Amino acid sequence: MTFEMEAAFNRDKDIVVSKQITHENEVNKVHLIFSLQKNIEFLKLKHHEMLVTLHSEIERLKRTNNDTILLRLTHLLFKKPSKSGMQLFAIQPKT
């Protein structure tokens, strides 16, 4: 093999290797994009689930709070007045 033939062979081999590397890089990019899209979809799903759970918890806490307020008001309305409580509402004589 002459020097020119060997140089041409090496050049052709380098081109083939370069094309293979380029193709592998493109395939890797496609896989990366696909993987990132799947990750984004997963995160969107988890975000949605978390929001639904949080809204449910907020509604439960609101109901609990309303029940507690009603219970306290009922207790205040129906408890026997204490002497100190009666004095607060007693009519004070005018002097």
N, C-alpha and C positions, 0 to 999 in steps of 0.2 A: 504494500500500500504506500502510495506516495504521500508526501507531506500535505499537498493540496487536498488529496482525497481524504486523508485523516482529519484535516481541519474542517472540511465540508461535512464529514460524518459527525464530528463532535458538535459542529454548529447545529446540524439537524437534530442530533440527540438533545442538545440544550433546548431547542425550540419545543420538542416533544415534552420534555420534562417541565418546561415553563408552562405549556398548555395544560399539563396534568395538574400542576400546582394551582393554576388559575381556576381550573374546573373544581378542584377540591375546595378552594377558598369560596367559590360561589355556592357549592353544596353546603359548606359549613355555615355560610351566611343564611341560606334558606332554612336550615335546621334551627339556627339561632332565632330567626324571625318567628318561626313556627312555635318554638319553645316560649319565647317572650309573649306571643299572643295567647298561648294557653295559660301562662302565669297571670296575665292581665284578666282573662276571663275568670280564673279562679278567685283572684282578689276582688273582682266585682261581685261575684257570688257571695263571698264571705262578708263583704261590706254590706250588702243587702240584708243578709241574715242577721248581722249585728244590729243594723238599724231597726229591723222588725223586733228583735229581742228588746232593744232599749225602749222602743215605743210601748211595748207591752208592759215593761217594768214601770215606766212612767205612769201609765194608766192604772196599774195595780197600786202604786204608791198614792195616787190621787184618791182612789177609792178608800184606801186605808186611812188617809188623812181626813177625808170627809166623815167616815164612820167614827173616827176618834173625836172630831169636833162635835158631831151630833151626840155622842155618848157624854161628853163633858157638859154640853148645854143641858141635856136631859137631867144629868146629875145635879146641876146647879138649880134647875127649876123645881125639882121635886125633893130636894133635901130639906130637912128641918132647919129653920133658921137658928143660929146660935144667938146667945145673948149679945155678943159683940156685934153680930150682924143686925140684930134688932135695933140696937142703939144707933147704928148708922142711918136707919130709915125712920127712927122715931122723931116725932115732931118736938122740937125744942121749944120750951116756953119762952115767950117774949118777956124781956125784963125792962 
